[in-house]
Amino acid sequence: MPEQPHRDTLALFLDTCRRLSQGDEDLVARLRDAGFVCEPFDWSFTLPAVHAWLATDEPYPRFRQRLFASRFNQWLEAFDMRVVIEDNRGKVDANRYRLCRRPAPQDSSPPR
């Protein structure tokens, strides 16, 4: 039997964020059913919980290493989204993160 290709956890995470940026109500419902606090354009999570939900065979330490070595927030800019620390508990695995819309750029032109 041929080996199954590995599902790329980072790509799945990015695709989940993309779908939330598009207001995917089915995905929101699935994330809520899995215990996440989630609304369209807004998702609160811990990294271990996201990794478990994505259900790939990539070990969690490898996923975390690849995530922090990536340009994930830059990639999210294409969807007008970002990930921020919502609750800093002093440890990456304990911190609560939040996917949210990026703030609108401020107009730096002088007043008229």
N, C-alpha and C positions, 0 to 999 in steps of 0.2 A: 504494500500500500504506500503510495507516495506521501511524503511529509506535507502536512498542511502548511500553507504560508502563514507566517506570524502576522497577526493584526497589529498594526502600529498604534500603540496606545496614545502617543502624542498626537498623531493625526486624528484619531477618534475623539480625543479631548477637544481639539481645535474645531472639528466638525460639529460637535455638540454645542460649542460656543457660537459657531456660525448659525446653527439652526435656532438657538435661543435669540440671537440678534435679529432673526426674521420673524420672531413671535410664534414659533412652532408650538401650538397649544397641546398637541399630542405628546410632544417631548416634555413639556412642562408637567403634564399629568403623570407621565412615567417617572419623572424625577421626584415629584411629590409623593407618589406611591412608594418610592424607595426611601422616603424619609428626609429628603432635602427640602429646604425652604427655597421655593422657586416661583418666579413670576416671569412672564415674557420680559426679556431684556434684563433680568435680575436673578442671580443664582448665588446662594450662600453655600459654602462647602469647605471640607477639609481635604487635603490632598490624598490621605489614605482612603477616604470614602469615595472620592472620584475614581481612584485607581480600582477599587473593588467593584464599583458600579460598571466601569468600562469592561470588566471581565476579560482581560487578555492574559496571555501567558507570560508577559514581560514582568520580571520581578519588580516589586515596588521600588527598591533602592535605585534600580536602573532607570525607571520611569522618572523618578524625582531628579536624578542627576541630569538626564536628558532635558527635562523641562527647564531647569535652572540654567543649563548651558545654551538653551535656545533663545530665540528672540520672540517668545510667545506673545508678549504684550504688543510688540511691533506688528506681528501677524494679525492680532486682533484689531488693530487700527483700520484694516481693510473693511471691517464690519462695524466700525465706529464704536468699538467696545474696548474694555480694559479689565484687568484683574487687579484688585487692590486688597490689602490686608484689612479685614473688617474687625478682627479681634486678635491682637498680638499677644500670644501666650508664652512667648520666649523660645519656642521650639517650632521649627518648620512643620513638623507633623501634627502639632497641636493647634497651630494657628488656624483661624477661620478666615477664609478668603471670600471675595465677592466679585462675581462677574457683573459688570454694570456698563451703562453707556458712558462714553467719554464725555467730559464736559464740553460744551460748545466753545470754540475759540473766542477769546475776548477781542473785541475790536480795538486795535491800538491806534486808530487814526485820531487825530486831534479833533476836539469838538468844533462845531461850526458856529 
